[in-house]
Amino acid sequence: MLDTLELEVQRQILQTKARQMAAERLAAERFDPAVFSTLGGSLDEMLARPVVGERYLIERLLGARHNMVLAAQYKTGKTTMGVNLIKSLADGAPFLGHKVMSWEGRVAWWNGEMDDQDFHDYVRPLKVKNPKRVQLLHLRGRPVSILDPHSAEMVVKHLRDNEIGFWGVDSWRRFCAWNGVNENDNEAVERLTTRVDEIKERSGCDVFAAIAHTPRAAMEEGEERARGAAALDDWVDARWVLTKNRDGDRFLAVTGRGVGLEETKLEFNPATYRLTLGEETAARRSMRRCGWASRWR
């Protein structure tokens, strides 16, 4: 009995060592000493270099090279926000009154949540002037795993060949599922976000954005965040949180590195599907006390 137990212990130790060695070798394959030597320098040299390009893609809301997550409650208007973002980026039109900076790339939007015709119904009323600047992939039932090396190469080629500067994914939950990642597992989520950064670097894509759900359970007002592993929240540069009160009013708040928007009420035009910032900036509690309500569709 003891001999059998010892053999099993040794087998599991060997398996653990093999997994560790495999992970180390994979990490070593991604390391390029030639590139590493060009990445740094003394502080005075770095500060002396001229600033190249814009700091923002969307002034005060999204940096020119950010990773962003839009976290929202169930049926709050995530897709409406997403297609408004597509419209503004493709046409260079202001987004919620904030200037979209001049940029040369195109938009890639990976729709993993909706039937393609349903998605088109959201986009059509916006009358995008430059639809050729948008590359849509309808991926519901057609998963793409970027953790697979062969698939990752295909994605790099897709982004590079289509000159993608903004890569949007709806939703983070589906994206995790495609890659066999538990969205609550910090280690697994870190592997996925690391691969996203690698693909961005190799393809020349500047911005990654994902739509994520907030937990179904009630959260403290003002403390909402994307559901799942804290590693996702730690990784992103810009956090957009879309919420609603019991009267149906929607609010957007933005926090992050060099970006910010106080929680602000949104207005929705059902004829054009366009979103705008409301005239009042107030907490949801204040809105409820005032009794204001909107007619969001």
Backbone hydrogen bonds in HBPLUS format (Angstrom, degrees):
<---DONOR---> <-ACCEPTOR-->    atom                        ^
c    i                          cat <-CA-CA->   ^        H-A-AA   ^      H-
h    n   atom  resd res      DA  || num        DHA   H-A  angle D-A-AA Bond
n    s   type  num  typ     dist DA aas  dist angle  dist       angle   num
A0005-LEU N   A0001-MET O   2.98 MM   4  6.27 158.4  2.02 149.2 155.2     1
A0006-GLU N   A0002-LEU O   2.83 MM   4  6.03 161.1  1.87 151.4 156.7     2
A0007-LEU N   A0003-ASP O   2.97 MM   4  6.16 154.0  2.04 144.7 151.6     3
A0008-GLU N   A0004-THR O   3.06 MM   4  6.33 151.9  2.14 144.5 151.8     4
A0009-VAL N   A0005-LEU O   2.94 MM   4  6.25 156.5  2.00 150.6 157.3     5
A0010-GLN N   A0006-GLU O   2.93 MM   4  6.16 164.8  1.95 152.0 155.7     6
A0011-ARG N   A0007-LEU O   2.92 MM   4  6.12 148.6  2.02 141.0 150.0     7
A0012-GLN N   A0008-GLU O   2.99 MM   4  6.26 159.8  2.03 150.9 155.0     8
A0013-ILE N   A0009-VAL O   2.92 MM   4  6.17 153.6  1.99 150.4 158.4     9
A0014-LEU N   A0010-GLN O   2.96 MM   4  6.12 156.0  2.01 143.6 150.0    10
A0015-GLN N   A0011-ARG O   2.96 MM   4  6.26 152.7  2.03 145.2 152.9    11
A0016-THR N   A0012-GLN O   2.93 MM   4  6.13 158.2  1.98 146.3 151.8    12
A0017-LYS N   A0013-ILE O   2.96 MM   4  6.20 162.1  1.99 151.1 155.6    13
A0018-ALA N   A0014-LEU O   2.90 MM   4  6.09 153.7  1.97 145.0 152.8    14
A0019-ARG N   A0015-GLN O   2.96 MM   4  6.24 155.6  2.02 149.7 155.2    15
A0020-GLN N   A0016-THR O   3.03 MM   4  6.27 158.3  2.07 148.0 154.0    16
A0021-MET N   A0017-LYS O   2.87 MM   4  6.10 162.1  1.91 152.1 156.9    17
A0022-ALA N   A0018-ALA O   2.91 MM   4  6.07 156.1  1.97 146.0 152.8    18
A0023-ALA N   A0019-ARG O   2.98 MM   4  6.18 159.1  2.02 147.5 152.7    19
A0024-GLU N   A0020-GLN O   2.97 MM   4  6.21 156.9  2.03 148.2 154.7    20
A0025-ARG N   A0021-MET O   2.94 MM   4  6.16 155.3  2.00 148.3 154.6    21
A0026-LEU N   A0022-ALA O   2.97 MM   4  6.19 158.5  2.02 149.0 154.9    22
A0027-ALA N   A0023-ALA O   2.99 MM   4  6.19 156.3  2.04 145.3 151.8    23
A0028-ALA N   A0024-GLU O   2.91 MM   4  6.13 152.2  1.99 142.6 150.7    24
A0029-GLU N   A0025-ARG O   2.97 MM   4  6.22 145.5  2.09 144.9 153.4    25
A0030-ARG N   A0027-ALA O   3.15 MM   3  5.36 133.5  2.38  99.8 111.7    26
A0031-PHE N   A0028-ALA O   3.18 MM   3  5.19 150.0  2.28  99.6 108.5    27
A0035-VAL N   A0032-ASP O   3.10 MM   3  5.45 121.1  2.46 107.3 120.6    28
A0036-PHE N   A0032-ASP O   2.98 MM   4  6.22 161.6  2.02 156.5 162.6    29
A0037-SER N   A0033-PRO O   3.19 MM   4  6.35 152.0  2.27 147.9 151.9    30
A0038-THR N   A0035-VAL O   2.96 MM   3  5.42 155.0  2.02 113.9 122.0    31
A0039-LEU N   A0036-PHE O   3.28 MM   3  5.46 167.8  2.29 110.8 114.5    32
A0046-MET N   A0042-SER O   3.04 MM   4  6.34 160.2  2.08 154.2 160.0    33
A0047-LEU N   A0043-LEU O   2.87 MM   4  6.06 161.4  1.90 155.7 160.4    34
A0048-ALA N   A0044-ASP O   3.09 MM   4  6.11 135.0  2.30 134.1 145.1    35
A0049-ARG N   A0046-MET O   3.26 MM   3  5.43 149.9  2.35 100.4 108.9    36
A0064-ALA N   A0055-ARG O   2.90 MM   9  5.44 161.2  1.93 128.6 125.9    37
A0057-LEU N   A0062-LEU O   2.84 MM   5  5.67 164.6  1.86 144.5 149.8    38
A0101-MET N   A0057-LEU O   2.89 MM  44  5.28 155.6  1.95 142.3 149.9    39
A0058-ILE N   A0062-LEU O   3.09 MM   4  4.99 165.3  2.11 136.8 141.5    40
A0061-LEU N   A0058-ILE O   2.93 MM   3  5.45 158.7  1.98 131.1 137.6    41
A0062-LEU N   A0058-ILE O   2.98 MM   4  4.99 168.2  2.00 148.1 145.5    42
A0059-GLU N   A0099-LYS O   2.89 MM  40  5.42 164.1  1.91 167.5 165.9    43
A0260-GLY N   A0060-ARG O   2.96 MM 200  6.06 160.6  2.00 162.7 160.3    44
A0066-HIS N   A0063-GLY O   3.48 MM   3  4.99 167.1  2.50 104.4 101.4    45
A0208-PHE N   A0066-HIS O   3.28 MM 142  6.79 151.7  2.37 145.4 153.6    46
A0237-ASP N   A0067-ASN O   2.77 MM 170  5.32 154.8  1.83 141.7 149.6    47
A0238-ALA N   A0067-ASN O   3.17 MM 171  6.48 156.9  2.22 153.7 156.2    48
A0068-MET N   A0208-PHE O   2.82 MM 140  6.23 157.6  1.87 152.9 160.7    49
A0210-ALA N   A0068-MET O   2.99 MM 142  6.48 147.6  2.10 144.4 153.4    50
A0069-VAL N   A0238-ALA O   3.20 MM 169  6.68 153.1  2.28 159.6 166.4    51
A0240-TRP N   A0069-VAL O   2.92 MM 171  6.10 170.9  1.92 159.8 161.5    52
A0070-LEU N   A0210-ALA O   2.92 MM 140  6.30 160.1  1.96 154.8 161.4    53
A0212-ALA N   A0070-LEU O   2.81 MM 142  5.93 171.4  1.81 148.8 151.0    54
A0071-ALA N   A0240-TRP O   2.76 MM 169  6.16 160.0  1.80 170.0 166.1    55
A0242-LEU N   A0071-ALA O   2.86 MM 171  6.20 162.6  1.89 160.0 166.0    56
A0072-ALA N   A0212-ALA O   3.05 MM 140  6.53 148.0  2.15 146.4 153.6    57
A0214-THR N   A0072-ALA O   2.92 MM 142  5.38 146.0  2.04 129.3 128.9    58
A0081-MET N   A0077-GLY O   2.99 MM   4  6.23 158.2  2.04 149.8 155.4    59
A0082-GLY N   A0078-LYS O   2.85 MM   4  6.12 154.1  1.92 146.2 154.4    60
A0083-VAL N   A0079-THR O   2.88 MM   4  6.16 162.8  1.91 159.6 161.2    61
A0084-ASN N   A0080-THR O   3.11 MM   4  6.22 150.7  2.20 142.7 150.8    62
A0085-LEU N   A0081-MET O   3.01 MM   4  6.24 147.3  2.12 144.0 152.9    63
A0086-ILE N   A0082-GLY O   2.99 MM   4  6.35 153.8  2.06 146.6 153.7    64
A0087-LYS N   A0083-VAL O   2.99 MM   4  6.17 164.0  2.01 146.8 150.2    65
A0088-SER N   A0084-ASN O   3.07 MM   4  6.29 165.8  2.09 148.3 151.4    66
A0089-LEU N   A0085-LEU O   3.01 MM   4  6.18 165.8  2.03 154.9 158.6    67
A0090-ALA N   A0086-ILE O   2.93 MM   4  6.02 165.0  1.95 156.6 161.0    68
A0091-ASP N   A0087-LYS O   3.01 MM   4  6.03 159.3  2.05 150.6 156.0    69
A0092-GLY N   A0088-SER O   2.77 MM   4  5.34 121.8  2.11 137.4 149.3    70
A0093-ALA N   A0088-SER O   3.08 MM   5  4.53 123.3  2.41 122.8 131.3    71
A0095-PHE N   A0098-HIS O   2.84 MM   3  5.12 157.5  1.89 152.0 149.0    72
A0098-HIS N   A0095-PHE O   2.89 MM   3  5.12 164.6  1.92 114.0 118.4    73
A0106-ARG N   A0163-GLU O   2.90 MM  57  5.94 140.0  2.06 142.9 151.6    74
A0165-GLY N   A0106-ARG O   2.84 MM  59  5.41 162.6  1.87 143.2 147.5    75
A0166-PHE N   A0106-ARG O   3.24 MM  60  6.49 158.9  2.29 157.6 156.2    76
A0107-VAL N   A0133-ARG O   2.76 MM  26  6.09 169.2  1.78 169.0 168.2    77
A0135-GLN N   A0107-VAL O   2.64 MM  28  5.98 166.1  1.65 167.3 172.5    78
A0108-ALA N   A0166-PHE O   2.78 MM  58  6.10 169.8  1.79 172.1 175.2    79
A0168-GLY N   A0108-ALA O   2.76 MM  60  6.02 176.8  1.76 162.8 163.6    80
A0109-TRP N   A0135-GLN O   2.98 MM  26  6.34 159.1  2.02 151.7 155.3    81
A0137-LEU N   A0109-TRP O   2.99 MM  28  6.24 161.0  2.03 160.2 156.8    82
A0110-TRP N   A0168-GLY O   2.78 MM  58  6.07 168.5  1.80 153.6 156.5    83
A0170-ASP N   A0110-TRP O   2.95 MM  60  6.09 164.7  1.98 170.4 166.4    84
A0111-ASN N   A0137-LEU O   2.82 MM  26  6.08 154.2  1.89 165.0 173.2    85
A0139-LEU N   A0111-ASN O   2.73 MM  28  5.75 156.6  1.78 144.4 152.5    86
A0112-GLY N   A0170-ASP O   2.64 MM  58  5.59 155.0  1.70 162.2 165.6    87
A0119-PHE N   A0115-ASP O   2.99 MM   4  6.31 159.1  2.04 157.9 164.3    88
A0120-HIS N   A0116-ASP O   2.92 MM   4  6.19 157.4  1.97 148.0 154.2    89
A0121-ASP N   A0117-GLN O   3.03 MM   4  6.28 141.8  2.18 141.8 151.4    90
A0121-ASP N   A0118-ASP O   3.17 MM   3  5.13 124.7  2.50  92.3 106.2    91
A0122-TYR N   A0119-PHE O   2.95 MM   3  5.29 135.7  2.15 104.9 117.1    92
A0123-VAL N   A0119-PHE O   3.19 MM   4  6.60 151.1  2.28 147.3 155.5    93
A0124-ARG N   A0120-HIS O   2.87 MM   4  5.86 167.7  1.89 159.2 161.2    94
A0126-LEU N   A0123-VAL O   2.98 MM   3  5.63 147.1  2.10 121.7 131.2    95
A0127-LYS N   A0124-ARG O   3.14 MM   3  5.76 161.6  2.17 120.2 125.1    96
A0133-ARG N   A0130-ASN O   2.97 MM   3  5.75 165.0  2.00 123.7 128.7    97
A0134-VAL N   A0131-PRO O   3.07 MM   3  5.48 160.0  2.11 116.1 118.4    98
A0142-ARG N   A0139-LEU O   2.85 MM   3  4.70 165.0  1.87 122.7 121.8    99
A0152-ALA N   A0148-ASP O   2.84 MM   4  6.03 159.1  1.88 161.3 168.5   100
A0153-GLU N   A0149-PRO O   3.05 MM   4  6.29 153.2  2.12 146.5 152.4   101
A0154-MET N   A0150-HIS O   3.19 MM   4  6.54 151.6  2.27 143.0 150.4   102
A0155-VAL N   A0151-SER O   2.93 MM   4  6.28 152.3  2.01 151.5 159.3   103
A0156-VAL N   A0152-ALA O   2.92 MM   4  6.20 162.1  1.95 153.2 157.7   104
A0157-LYS N   A0153-GLU O   3.01 MM   4  6.22 162.6  2.04 148.0 152.6   105
A0158-HIS N   A0154-MET O   2.86 MM   4  6.07 156.1  1.91 145.2 152.4   106
A0159-LEU N   A0155-VAL O   2.90 MM   4  6.11 167.8  1.92 158.3 160.0   107
A0160-ARG N   A0156-VAL O   2.91 MM   4  6.04 162.5  1.94 150.4 156.0   108
A0161-ASP N   A0157-LYS O   2.74 MM   4  5.73 169.0  1.76 153.1 157.1   109
A0162-ASN N   A0158-HIS O   3.13 MM   4  6.06 148.0  2.24 139.0 146.7   110
A0164-ILE N   A0159-LEU O   2.91 MM   5  5.04 173.6  1.91 156.1 156.9   111
A0163-GLU N   A0160-ARG O   3.08 MM   3  5.03 161.7  2.11 104.9 109.6   112
A0206-ASP N   A0165-GLY O   3.11 MM  41  5.08 132.4  2.35 110.3 121.5   113
A0207-VAL N   A0165-GLY O   2.98 MM  42  6.26 161.8  2.02 151.9 157.9   114
A0167-TRP N   A0207-VAL O   2.83 MM  40  6.12 166.7  1.85 155.7 159.8   115
A0209-ALA N   A0167-TRP O   2.88 MM  42  6.23 155.2  1.94 155.5 155.4   116
A0169-VAL N   A0209-ALA O   2.82 MM  40  6.25 147.6  1.92 150.5 161.4   117
A0211-ILE N   A0169-VAL O   2.97 MM  42  6.45 153.2  2.05 163.7 171.0   118
A0175-PHE N   A0171-SER O   2.94 MM   4  6.19 161.2  1.98 149.9 155.9   119
A0172-TRP N   A0211-ILE O   2.73 MM  39  5.78 158.8  1.77 153.7 156.0   120
A0176-CYS N   A0172-TRP O   2.89 MM   4  6.12 157.7  1.94 153.0 157.5   121
A0177-ALA N   A0173-ARG O   3.06 MM   4  6.32 160.8  2.10 145.7 151.1   122
A0178-TRP N   A0174-ARG O   2.84 MM   4  6.13 159.6  1.88 158.9 163.7   123
A0179-ASN N   A0176-CYS O   3.03 MM   3  5.24 130.5  2.29 100.7 114.0   124
A0181-VAL N   A0176-CYS O   2.89 MM   5  4.85 170.1  1.90 146.4 143.2   125
A0180-GLY N   A0177-ALA O   3.08 MM   3  5.05 167.7  2.09 108.7 111.0   126
A0185-ASP N   A0182-ASN O   2.91 MM   3  5.36 169.6  1.92 123.8 127.3   127
A0229-ALA N   A0183-GLU O   2.71 MM  46  5.98 163.6  1.74 152.4 147.2   128
A0189-VAL N   A0185-ASP O   2.90 MM   4  6.07 163.8  1.93 158.7 163.8   129
A0190-GLU N   A0186-ASN O   2.91 MM   4  6.06 152.1  1.99 146.8 154.4   130
A0191-ARG N   A0187-GLU O   3.14 MM   4  6.46 146.9  2.26 141.1 149.3   131
A0192-LEU N   A0188-ALA O   3.13 MM   4  6.47 154.0  2.20 146.0 152.8   132
A0193-THR N   A0189-VAL O   2.88 MM   4  6.16 165.5  1.90 157.2 160.5   133
A0194-THR N   A0190-GLU O   2.94 MM   4  5.93 153.5  2.01 142.2 149.7   134
A0195-ARG N   A0191-ARG O   3.09 MM   4  6.28 151.9  2.17 140.2 147.3   135
A0196-VAL N   A0192-LEU O   2.99 MM   4  6.34 149.7  2.08 145.2 154.0   136
A0197-ASP N   A0193-THR O   3.04 MM   4  6.34 160.6  2.08 148.4 152.1   137
A0198-GLU N   A0194-THR O   3.01 MM   4  6.28 152.9  2.08 145.3 153.1   138
A0199-ILE N   A0195-ARG O   2.90 MM   4  6.13 161.7  1.94 152.6 156.7   139
A0200-LYS N   A0196-VAL O   2.91 MM   4  6.16 160.5  1.94 153.9 159.4   140
A0201-GLU N   A0197-ASP O   3.00 MM   4  6.17 163.5  2.03 147.5 151.7   141
A0202-ARG N   A0198-GLU O   2.98 MM   4  6.20 163.4  2.01 152.1 156.4   142
A0203-SER N   A0199-ILE O   2.93 MM   4  5.91 149.8  2.03 148.3 155.8   143
A0204-GLY N   A0200-LYS O   2.96 MM   4  5.74 135.4  2.16 145.4 154.1   144
A0227-ARG N   A0213-HIS O   2.63 MM  14  5.71 159.6  1.67 161.1 156.1   145
A0223-GLU N   A0220-GLU O   2.83 MM   3  5.30 159.1  1.87 141.5 142.7   146
A0232-LEU N   A0229-ALA O   3.30 MM   3  5.97 151.7  2.39 113.4 118.3   147
A0234-ASP N   A0230-ALA O   2.93 MM   4  6.19 151.5  2.01 154.1 163.2   148
A0235-TRP N   A0231-ALA O   3.09 MM   4  6.10 138.9  2.27 135.6 144.9   149
A0235-TRP N   A0232-LEU O   3.15 MM   3  5.18 127.6  2.43  95.8 109.2   150
A0236-VAL N   A0232-LEU O   3.23 MM   4  6.46 158.7  2.27 158.3 161.0   151
A0257-ARG N   A0237-ASP O   2.88 MM  20  5.53 153.1  1.96 152.7 161.8   152
A0239-ARG N   A0255-THR O   2.77 MM  16  5.30 172.7  1.77 167.3 167.2   153
A0255-THR N   A0239-ARG O   3.02 MM  16  5.30 155.6  2.09 142.9 150.5   154
A0241-VAL N   A0253-ALA O   2.89 MM  12  5.31 165.0  1.91 160.4 164.8   155
A0253-ALA N   A0241-VAL O   3.04 MM  12  5.31 148.9  2.14 141.3 151.1   156
A0243-THR N   A0251-PHE O   2.95 MM   8  5.25 160.3  1.99 147.1 153.7   157
A0251-PHE N   A0243-THR O   2.81 MM   8  5.25 149.8  1.90 144.5 148.0   158
A0245-ASN N   A0249-ASP O   2.99 MM   4  5.57 143.3  2.13 144.5 156.0   159
A0248-GLY N   A0245-ASN O   3.00 MM   3  5.46 164.0  2.03 116.1 120.9   160
A0266-LEU N   A0250-ARG O   2.89 MM  16  5.50 157.7  1.94 142.4 142.5   161
A0252-LEU N   A0264-THR O   2.88 MM  12  5.36 156.1  1.94 145.9 150.3   162
A0264-THR N   A0252-LEU O   2.89 MM  12  5.36 158.3  1.94 139.0 143.9   163
A0254-VAL N   A0261-LEU O   3.02 MM   7  4.67 163.5  2.05 129.0 133.9   164
A0261-LEU N   A0254-VAL O   2.83 MM   7  4.67 149.3  1.92 133.7 129.4   165
A0278-GLY N   A0265-LYS O   2.71 MM  13  5.18 168.6  1.72 151.6 147.5   166
A0267-GLU N   A0276-THR O   2.75 MM   9  5.19 166.1  1.77 156.4 158.4   167
A0276-THR N   A0267-GLU O   2.97 MM   9  5.19 153.3  2.04 145.7 151.2   168
A0269-ASN N   A0274-ARG O   3.04 MM   5  5.49 162.6  2.07 156.8 162.4   169
A0273-TYR N   A0269-ASN O   2.70 MM   4  5.32 139.3  1.86 159.1 171.8   170
A0286-SER N   A0283-ALA O   3.03 MM   3  5.34 117.3  2.44 102.9 117.1   171
A0287-MET N   A0283-ALA O   3.10 MM   4  6.50 155.4  2.17 150.7 158.0   172
A0288-ARG N   A0284-ARG O   2.98 MM   4  6.22 154.1  2.04 147.8 154.0   173
A0289-ARG N   A0285-ARG O   2.95 MM   4  6.27 155.2  2.01 148.4 155.5   174
A0290-CYS N   A0286-SER O   2.96 MM   4  6.20 152.6  2.03 148.0 155.1   175
A0291-GLY N   A0287-MET O   2.99 MM   4  6.15 126.2  2.29 135.8 149.9   176
A0291-GLY N   A0288-ARG O   3.09 MM   3  4.95 133.7  2.32  91.8 105.0   177
